[in-house]
Amino acid sequence: MNRSNPQKKTDVDLTSFNTLGVSAVANNFVDVECPKDLYELYEGGFFEHDCPFVLGGGSNILFLENPAQPILKVSIKGKDIIEDSSGRLKVKIGAGENWHEFVTWAVKNNYGSVENLALIPGTVGAAPIQNIGAYGVELDEVFDSLELFDMRDGIFKTFQKEECRFGYRDSIFKKALKRVVVVTRVTLNLTTENHQIEDSYKSLQSYLSEKRITEPSIKDIYEAVIDIRRSKLPDPNLIGNAGSFFKNPIINRKQFEELHKRYDEMPFYELNSEEIKIPAAWLIEKTGWKGKRIGDVGTYKNQALVIVNHGNATGSEIFSFSKKIQHSVFEEFGIELVPEVNIVE
Ligand SMILES: Cc1cc2nc3c(=O)[nH]c(=O)nc-3n(C[C@H](O)[C@H](O)[C@H](O)COP(=O)(O)OP(=O)(O)OC[C@H]3O[C@@H](n4cnc5c(N)ncnc54)[C@H](O)[C@@H]3O)c2cc1C
């Protein structure tokens, strides 16, 4: 907390700062290691013209070209247990901590509730931005509050769960407060006993029954999720990708019923009486894009929803590939696929 004068750098190669492995250069780059750095930057006029782009682990972004705005990398570390009683644990985590390392720490200490979110790449600070989710659990279920720095007025603020307006891969930080705040710390509620095991997800159930695990512990779930993810998703260290490129679209019942008449095999998940979620991967696969490749850009052979960089694809090549997929899906189904990945211009 005593460091001062955060160092600004120029001409920083961003290739290793994004898991798609797209090459881009930042003319103005600053690495923030403690919240106090943000205030110093504010006092020095860093936020006066254009809010910088806030970067975590770069696992959910696509640089279209060299970013026009400054890049602010969040490396705030630390983990503090602020409450531990009656089977509940409140822990405050620095936004720059690695998410999966945090989950591993939790499981090793027998703290439950985040085990289904194992192996999601990225930082703790980015987790609330899109309300990360996997295998039947979303971050908002364990979320307590967060601390942020508002780049517009230079004030540190605390946001409680309701104020974050979490939704499916969504929050206020993707809407009204898009790109104007820096999350500095996140507080989560974990369990220390009587853990609520979430094993209803189909692939998780099959995995557990194959291993003959009838009463899974949080460690069993953690290990199962890791194994399943490794078998399905490409490792960004081996092949550039940003996970699911698009969100699963949610359509209304009328549109669903019309589509279901044409495609009775179409998988779906009813959210409520009016809204139905359709797996984007199925739509992409059905339009023939699974495993397709144009130059160095393609969809992953085992999962059509993941766009991969086979080598030296540029940001704009990946973007134009994604547009082609959106076009095909819209032509065939009348459904607009919305990118989950954040496009940085
Ligand atoms: C192989 C793979 C699998 C994935 N699987 C899943 C999955 O199962 N579920 C899921 O939900 N996601 C998944 N993702 C997406 C990604 O891991 C998450 O979105 C993650 O939270 C991004 O973290 P990051 O630190 O890399 O954020 P970045 O990519 O750096 O940034 C993402 C967005 O958050 C903003 N941001 C980052 N840090 C901060 C901060 N401290 N304050 C304010 N804004 C910030 C950025 O400006 C940007 O808009 C996957 C990605 C990959 C590559």
The ligand as a MOL file (V3000), in Angstrom:
LIG
                    3D

  0  0  0     0  0            999 V3000
M  V30 BEGIN CTAB
M  V30 COUNTS 53 58 0 0 0
M  V30 BEGIN ATOM
M  V30 1 C -10.8900 -20.7860 -22.0830 0
M  V30 2 C -11.8580 -19.7870 -21.4930 0
M  V30 3 C -12.9610 -20.2370 -20.7950 0
M  V30 4 C -13.8700 -19.3330 -20.2300 0
M  V30 5 N -14.9440 -19.8150 -19.5420 0
M  V30 6 C -15.8290 -18.9710 -18.9810 0
M  V30 7 C -16.9370 -19.4670 -18.2330 0
M  V30 8 O -17.1110 -20.6720 -18.0630 0
M  V30 9 N -17.7950 -18.5700 -17.6990 0
M  V30 10 C -17.6200 -17.2220 -17.8390 0
M  V30 11 O -18.4470 -16.4590 -17.3110 0
M  V30 12 N -16.5820 -16.7180 -18.5310 0
M  V30 13 C -15.6790 -17.5540 -19.1000 0
M  V30 14 N -14.6200 -17.0620 -19.8160 0
M  V30 15 C -14.4720 -15.6090 -19.9770 0
M  V30 16 C -13.5080 -14.9500 -18.9500 0
M  V30 17 O -12.7170 -15.9030 -18.3250 0
M  V30 18 C -14.2730 -14.1540 -17.8910 0
M  V30 19 O -15.0930 -13.1890 -18.4890 0
M  V30 20 C -13.3230 -13.4540 -16.9110 0
M  V30 21 O -14.0630 -12.9070 -15.8430 0
M  V30 22 C -12.5060 -12.3490 -17.5720 0
M  V30 23 O -11.5140 -11.9420 -16.6560 0
M  V30 24 P -10.2690 -11.0940 -17.1060 0
M  V30 25 O -9.5740 -10.6560 -15.8680 0
M  V30 26 O -9.4600 -11.8540 -18.0740 0
M  V30 27 O -10.9810 -9.8380 -17.7790 0
M  V30 28 P -10.5520 -9.0420 -19.0890 0
M  V30 29 O -10.6920 -9.9020 -20.2810 0
M  V30 30 O -9.2510 -8.3780 -18.8670 0
M  V30 31 O -11.6890 -7.9370 -19.1120 0
M  V30 32 C -13.0300 -8.2940 -19.3530 0
M  V30 33 C -13.9180 -7.0550 -19.1330 0
M  V30 34 O -13.8900 -6.6810 -17.7600 0
M  V30 35 C -13.3670 -5.3640 -17.5930 0
M  V30 36 N -12.5210 -5.4110 -16.3890 0
M  V30 37 C -11.5270 -6.2880 -16.1150 0
M  V30 38 N -11.0310 -6.0560 -14.8840 0
M  V30 39 C -11.7150 -5.0080 -14.3780 0
M  V30 40 C -11.6550 -4.2800 -13.1560 0
M  V30 41 N -10.8130 -4.5940 -12.1630 0
M  V30 42 N -12.5050 -3.2140 -13.0000 0
M  V30 43 C -13.3790 -2.8640 -13.9730 0
M  V30 44 N -13.4880 -3.5170 -15.1480 0
M  V30 45 C -12.6660 -4.5860 -15.3390 0
M  V30 46 C -12.5940 -5.0740 -18.8620 0
M  V30 47 O -12.5350 -3.6690 -19.1150 0
M  V30 48 C -13.4250 -5.8210 -19.8960 0
M  V30 49 O -14.5410 -5.0480 -20.2650 0
M  V30 50 C -13.6790 -17.9340 -20.3840 0
M  V30 51 C -12.5500 -17.4740 -21.0860 0
M  V30 52 C -11.6390 -18.3900 -21.6250 0
M  V30 53 C -10.4240 -17.8810 -22.3540 0
M  V30 END ATOM
M  V30 BEGIN BOND
M  V30 1 1 1 2
M  V30 2 1 2 3
M  V30 3 2 2 52
M  V30 4 2 3 4
M  V30 5 1 4 5
M  V30 6 1 4 50
M  V30 7 2 5 6
M  V30 8 1 6 7
M  V30 9 1 6 13
M  V30 10 2 7 8
M  V30 11 1 7 9
M  V30 12 1 9 10
M  V30 13 2 10 11
M  V30 14 1 10 12
M  V30 15 2 12 13
M  V30 16 1 13 14
M  V30 17 1 14 15
M  V30 18 1 14 50
M  V30 19 1 15 16
M  V30 20 1 16 17
M  V30 21 1 16 18
M  V30 22 1 18 19
M  V30 23 1 18 20
M  V30 24 1 20 21
M  V30 25 1 20 22
M  V30 26 1 22 23
M  V30 27 1 23 24
M  V30 28 2 24 25
M  V30 29 1 24 26
M  V30 30 1 24 27
M  V30 31 1 27 28
M  V30 32 2 28 29
M  V30 33 1 28 30
M  V30 34 1 28 31
M  V30 35 1 31 32
M  V30 36 1 32 33
M  V30 37 1 33 34
M  V30 38 1 33 48
M  V30 39 1 34 35
M  V30 40 1 35 36
M  V30 41 1 35 46
M  V30 42 1 36 37
M  V30 43 1 36 45
M  V30 44 2 37 38
M  V30 45 1 38 39
M  V30 46 1 39 40
M  V30 47 2 39 45
M  V30 48 1 40 41
M  V30 49 2 40 42
M  V30 50 1 42 43
M  V30 51 2 43 44
M  V30 52 1 44 45
M  V30 53 1 46 47
M  V30 54 1 46 48
M  V30 55 1 48 49
M  V30 56 2 50 51
M  V30 57 1 51 52
M  V30 58 1 52 53
M  V30 END BOND
M  V30 END CTAB
M  END
